[in-house]
Amino acid sequence: MQTLTNQILPGQTIGIVGGGQLGQMMTLAAKEMGFAVIILDPQADCPAGQVADDQIVAAYDDQAQIMMLVQRVDVLTYEFENVDAKTIEAAREYTWIPQGTKALRIAQDRLLEKQFLVDQQLPHATFEIVTTPAELIPAVKKVGFPCILKTTRGGYDGKGQVILRSAMDMEVAQRLLTASVCVLEAMVHFDQEISVIISQNSAGQQAVFPAIENQHRDNILHISICPARISAALAAQAESVAAKIATQIELVGTLGVEFFVGHDGQLYVNEIAPRPHNSGHLTIEACDFSQFATHIRGVCNWPLQTPQLWQSAVMVNILGQHWQAALTASRQSADWHYHDYGKVVQKVNRKMGHVTLLTPAVDETLTAIKKTKIWD
């Protein structure tokens, strides 16, 4: 067994910037291993704050409070990629931040992300950089309809983007350009969307989870299925690409890599997220180590190995409009692993929780979920 140095040990304190559901599940994994956890989030009693040892209520860009946090912890991590990289860099003077800022900078800027894919010769959709409304027409001519205009920073769950199917959509797209530099991507004609979750520690040891199949509604993840219903060769290729990305961005912690499986049978990298990923929530029940446990092990420099999948699994997101019905069904279903994030306000399309079902028969389980009509 390789001896790992500079490890964070039980009793020491992990700081997490961000207090949503990802931070909550990271905190629960850390507490199981004996660590103390302090959260920084602007919302008092946020999901992660409910289970952590302490919370600093402050904005994510409040440099003074972030500096206060880092002086109280032994290692710092984050639950999402929209953390200010300059602040994280400055905080490295006060505490250990093994994730650094390379992966953060790449993931939070689509232009840097696309250039990274080009430099690493990884499969991706054709794209053009558009800086002004006047550049949009020639860029569309190069890329072709249909295409997607995305802001380079800040977008998630379909926000900060416009789909262009014809010239009729140009006016709306040009309005997006008045506020931000954008990336114009050719729309990949795909059969499936998949993701690969991978964790890595400072020694370069990796834990690669089986490929996961994903279905979205209104650009929000609806259902995840593990293992993905793809060929073994394609799954191995996706896992290999994710491992290469993890190595090249000097990953520490957990990374989610999203792919399209094109009509041509080829993989296309869609997005890189250097943090636990919504599609990986099912690993809590389905694997011997969850993506949150491997994230904590990664940032604390504990050893990692290939996770074992106990059984096929299906995960369904619970949004605000589903919450009451999903709770009622969960109370009556012995095989539903129900997770509630503790959010007080239910809003349409707000992620309130998820349900995971372990199953030897994925198609039958998907049919049973549909029959509930909760997600119609």
Salt bridges, closest charged atoms under 4 A:
ASP53 OD2 - LYS31 NZ 2.87
ASP54 OD2 - ARG72 NH2 2.79
GLU81 OE1 - ARG275 NE 2.67
GLU89 OE2 - ARG92 NH1 3.32
ASP109 OD2 - ARG153 NH1 3.53
ASP157 OD2 - LYS351 NZ 3.58
GLU171 OE2 - ARG175 NH1 3.57
GLU185 OE2 - LYS114 NZ 2.85
GLU185 OE1 - LYS150 NZ 3.38
ASP191 OD1 - HIS263 ND1 2.67
GLU193 OE2 - HIS216 ND1 3.27
GLU213 OE1 - ARG229 NE 2.91
GLU250 OE2 - LYS102 NZ 3.53
GLU258 OE2 - HIS277 NE2 2.78
GLU285 OE2 - HIS337 ND1 3.98
GLU285 OE2 - HIS339 NE2 2.77
ASP363 OD1 - ARG229 NH1 2.87
